[in-house]
């Protein structure tokens, strides 16, 4: 995801966002990346998954 961040920008996933307190969540806005795909490790299963 860091490849998609602009200078001085932080991009976090939904899992991290969900763990932030409500006040901190207000500092972020949703970024819709529709045509980009990347792989990640699912924390629940430990398996590789693909986000599209």
Protein Blocks (a to p, Z undefined) as FASTA:
>chain_A
ZZmpcehiacddfklmmmpcfklmmmpccdddfkbccddddfklopacddZZ
